């Protein structure tokens, strides 16, 4: 494998792996901006991945599969919204329950689909400008060529930023996450805005799952999400609830995930006659061990979260003030 082909494969895998985190992270960001924490993202990704595969096999259309996976994530988030917004249940407990539910459902019903054969999203060149820019070494094929869901995720980063900062709807969503009492006084329907935000979050989490099975892996396996839902939740904190920073963080985690997948068989050990071979080769072999490399994304998650908390200890302005706080008019 040449250096160029390795870098190109690594970059391609990084972008596609990051799409799962971008979609799920944007959904969680919108939900938290409205004041509702959703720890059920992992379960929604799993349900979206399995339902997307089933719909694709049955209909023969990966776009229908992507839509069905997204809707199934939305339906799961509707349960979370009802429990947390209408019944004012504990948001963390509700989210964890949905993750466990999604894991159980997909484990039980997914066994018969593990060997399913289906055509997922093919690689395409971005329309209009992609044909010209794809010739740029490494960057061109990575950014301007890939499955359509990669382009959708990148476009949604801009859309979510514009929605939250440039539209009345976005400002209303933010207001109910910052001060729901004042927002209610100003005539904003707090319950409606929170429901809308949670449902959008579930829709994007389901879309992340559908991308995972239909575009990234091309197969269904139990626990296909492998903790990426939890990483998406952590990314929102790292990003300080900003879509642009979330994209950067998703690429960082996607890099480590794709490095784990692409480095198998890569030989970086020194020649035996090298003076440092006896000292460095065991370390390199240990670091490139697949079992060890599988931990890298989670180690990075932990390090990034600790660093983010330390750096922002005296700056809580980014976190929605009413996050995880149930709202009730009767309490006023």
Protein Blocks (a to p, Z undefined) as FASTA:
>chain_A
ZZklmmmmmmmmmmmmmmmmmmmmmmmmmmmmnopacfklmmmmmmmmmmmmmmmmmnop
aklmmmmmmmmmmmmmmmmmmmmmmnopafklmmmmmmmmmmmmmmmmmmmmmmpccddd
dddddehjlmmmmmpghklmmmmgccfklmmmmmmmmmmmmmmmmcfklmmmmmmmmmmm
lmmmnopafklmmmmmmmmmmmmmmmmmmmmmmmmnopacehklnomlmmmmmmmmmnno
paklmmmmmmmmmmmmmmmmmmgopacbdcfklmklmmmmmmmmmmmpmklmmmmmmmmm
mmmmmmmmmmmmmocklpcfkgoiacdfklZZ
